[in-house]
Amino acid sequence: MAKAKQQGQLRIIGGDWRGRKLSFPAIEGLRPTSDRVRETLFNWLQMEIRDRRCLDLFAGSGALGLEALSRGAAEVVMVEQDRSAAQQIRQHLQTLNCQTGRVENGNAFNYLNGTATEFDVVFLDPPYQLGCLAECCQRLEINGWLKDKALIYLEDSSKNPPPDLPDNWLLTRSKKAGEIGYHLAQRNI
């Protein structure tokens, strides 16, 4: 008899929920951004996250969106296609008594084709095999999802170079951690 997959666990690194451990479903390909990478990312964003509107476009476990909420984001919209992962994030929001997080269960590309509302910070951490970072960046820009000076986090395989960015975006930071390449861009308009 095959063993059932174990649920995964993530830990909130900082903010109001620092140290909280939350589980996420064992779904093939679901890989939360590591503690080390999240710590670096939120050090980059430490002065930019409080009271900001954030979009976590491929939410997965919810690690990035929940971390942003813990650190004082005004609102975080988390888009996740997998129904069980989306439901688990909703459960975390309820457990944490969080009224400023929202989960949209659906396809990220369909979401970007919907009615745009502007965000200050966007997290883009799609499944690496999709190879869709450049397309997501273009849709965010063209469809009006970004405020002036918005910050965009990009995560991909460390084997890949940073994606092609819209002309009015500037890559401000770039690092690698094992198999992960991660970058921060800013919209300059």
C-alpha positions as CSV (number, residue, x, y, z in Angstrom):
1,M,0.0,0.0,0.0
2,A,1.4,3.4,-1.0
3,K,2.0,5.9,1.7
4,A,-0.1,9.1,1.7
5,K,1.9,12.3,1.1
6,Q,2.6,14.3,4.2
7,Q,1.4,17.8,4.5
8,G,4.2,20.4,4.3
9,Q,4.8,23.1,6.9
10,L,6.0,26.7,6.6
11,R,7.0,29.2,9.3
12,I,6.2,32.9,9.3
13,I,9.6,34.6,9.6
14,G,8.7,38.1,11.0
15,G,6.0,40.5,12.1
16,D,2.9,39.9,14.2
17,W,2.8,36.1,13.5
18,R,6.5,35.5,13.7
19,G,7.3,31.9,14.5
20,R,3.8,30.6,13.6
21,K,3.9,27.3,11.9
22,L,1.3,26.6,9.2
23,S,0.6,23.5,7.2
24,F,0.0,23.3,3.5
25,P,-1.3,20.4,1.4
26,A,1.0,17.9,-0.2
27,I,0.5,18.9,-3.8
28,E,3.0,18.0,-6.5
29,G,5.1,21.0,-7.5
30,L,4.0,23.1,-4.5
31,R,7.2,24.5,-3.0
32,P,6.9,27.5,-0.6
33,T,9.6,30.1,-0.9
34,S,12.3,29.0,1.6
35,D,12.8,30.7,5.0
36,R,16.2,32.0,3.9
37,V,14.9,33.5,0.6
38,R,11.8,35.0,2.3
39,E,14.0,36.6,5.0
40,T,16.2,38.2,2.4
41,L,13.2,39.3,0.3
42,F,11.4,40.9,3.3
43,N,14.7,42.6,4.4
44,W,14.6,44.2,0.9
45,L,11.0,45.2,1.4
46,Q,11.1,46.1,5.1
47,M,10.4,49.8,4.5
48,E,8.0,49.1,1.6
49,I,5.5,46.5,2.9
50,R,3.6,48.2,5.7
51,D,0.2,49.7,4.7
52,R,0.7,48.5,1.1
53,R,-1.6,46.6,-1.3
54,C,0.0,43.3,-2.3
55,L,-0.8,40.7,-5.0
56,D,0.6,37.1,-4.6
57,L,-0.2,35.8,-8.1
58,F,0.8,32.2,-7.7
59,A,0.1,31.8,-4.0
60,G,0.7,28.1,-3.6
61,S,1.2,27.6,0.2
62,G,0.5,31.3,0.8
63,A,4.0,31.8,2.3
64,L,4.7,35.2,0.6
65,G,1.2,36.7,1.1
66,L,1.0,35.5,4.7
67,E,4.4,36.9,5.4
68,A,3.4,40.3,3.9
69,L,0.2,40.3,6.1
70,S,2.2,39.5,9.2
71,R,4.5,42.4,8.5
72,G,1.7,45.0,8.2
73,A,0.5,44.9,4.6
74,A,-2.8,46.8,4.3
75,E,-4.3,44.1,2.0
76,V,-3.0,41.0,0.2
77,V,-4.9,39.2,-2.6
78,M,-3.6,35.7,-3.1
79,V,-4.5,34.0,-6.4
80,E,-4.2,30.2,-6.4
81,Q,-5.5,27.7,-9.0
82,D,-5.4,24.5,-6.8
83,R,-8.7,24.3,-4.9
84,S,-7.2,22.5,-1.8
85,A,-4.3,25.0,-1.6
86,A,-6.6,27.9,-1.8
87,Q,-8.9,26.5,0.8
88,Q,-5.9,25.9,3.2
89,I,-4.8,29.6,2.8
90,R,-8.4,30.7,3.6
91,Q,-8.2,28.5,6.7
92,H,-5.0,30.1,7.7
93,L,-6.5,33.6,7.4
94,Q,-9.4,32.5,9.5
95,T,-7.1,30.9,12.1
96,L,-5.0,34.1,12.2
97,N,-8.2,36.2,12.5
98,C,-7.0,38.2,9.4
99,Q,-9.5,40.4,7.7
100,T,-7.1,41.9,5.2
101,G,-6.2,38.8,3.2
102,R,-8.3,37.5,0.4
103,V,-7.9,34.3,-1.7
104,E,-9.0,34.1,-5.3
105,N,-9.3,30.5,-6.5
106,G,-8.5,30.5,-10.2
107,N,-6.0,30.8,-13.0
108,A,-3.5,33.6,-12.6
109,F,-3.6,34.5,-16.3
110,N,-7.4,34.7,-16.2
111,Y,-7.1,37.0,-13.1
112,L,-4.7,39.3,-15.0
113,N,-7.2,39.5,-17.8
114,G,-9.9,40.7,-15.4
115,T,-10.7,44.2,-14.1
116,A,-7.4,45.7,-12.8
117,T,-6.9,47.3,-9.4
118,E,-3.5,48.7,-8.7
119,F,-1.0,47.1,-6.3
120,D,2.1,48.4,-4.6
121,V,3.9,45.1,-4.4
122,V,3.5,41.9,-6.5
123,F,4.9,38.5,-5.8
124,L,5.5,36.3,-8.9
125,D,6.6,32.8,-8.0
126,P,5.0,30.5,-10.6
127,P,5.9,26.9,-11.1
128,Y,9.3,27.1,-12.8
129,Q,8.3,24.7,-15.6
130,L,5.7,27.2,-16.9
131,G,8.4,29.7,-18.0
132,C,5.8,32.5,-17.7
133,L,7.6,35.3,-15.7
134,A,8.1,37.6,-18.8
135,E,4.5,37.1,-19.9
136,C,3.2,37.9,-16.3
137,C,5.3,41.0,-16.2
138,Q,3.9,42.2,-19.5
139,R,0.3,41.6,-18.4
140,L,0.8,43.3,-15.1
141,E,2.2,46.4,-16.9
142,I,-0.2,46.5,-19.9
143,N,-3.4,45.7,-18.1
144,G,-2.9,48.4,-15.4
145,W,-2.2,46.3,-12.3
146,L,0.7,48.3,-10.9
147,K,0.9,51.6,-9.1
148,D,3.7,54.0,-10.0
149,K,7.0,52.8,-8.4
150,A,5.4,49.3,-7.7
151,L,7.9,46.6,-6.6
152,I,7.7,43.2,-8.2
153,Y,9.4,40.1,-6.8
154,L,10.4,37.4,-9.3
155,E,11.4,33.9,-8.5
156,D,12.6,31.2,-10.9
157,S,15.1,28.4,-11.3
158,S,18.7,29.7,-10.7
159,K,19.5,28.1,-14.1
160,N,17.4,30.8,-15.8
161,P,18.5,34.5,-16.2
162,P,16.1,37.2,-15.0
163,P,13.1,37.4,-17.3
164,D,12.7,40.2,-19.9
165,L,11.1,43.1,-18.2
166,P,8.9,45.9,-19.5
167,D,11.0,48.9,-20.7
168,N,9.9,51.0,-17.7
169,W,11.0,48.4,-15.1
170,L,14.4,48.3,-13.4
171,L,15.9,45.2,-11.9
172,T,17.1,46.5,-8.5
173,R,18.3,43.3,-6.8
174,S,19.2,39.8,-7.8
175,K,20.4,36.8,-5.8
176,K,20.7,33.0,-6.0
177,A,20.2,30.5,-3.2
178,G,20.8,26.9,-4.4
179,E,18.4,26.1,-7.2
180,I,16.5,29.4,-6.7
181,G,17.1,32.6,-8.5
182,Y,15.2,35.6,-7.1
183,H,15.0,39.2,-8.1
184,L,13.3,42.5,-7.2
185,A,12.2,44.9,-9.9
186,Q,10.7,48.4,-9.7
187,R,8.3,50.1,-12.0
188,N,9.8,53.4,-12.9
189,I,7.2,55.7,-14.5
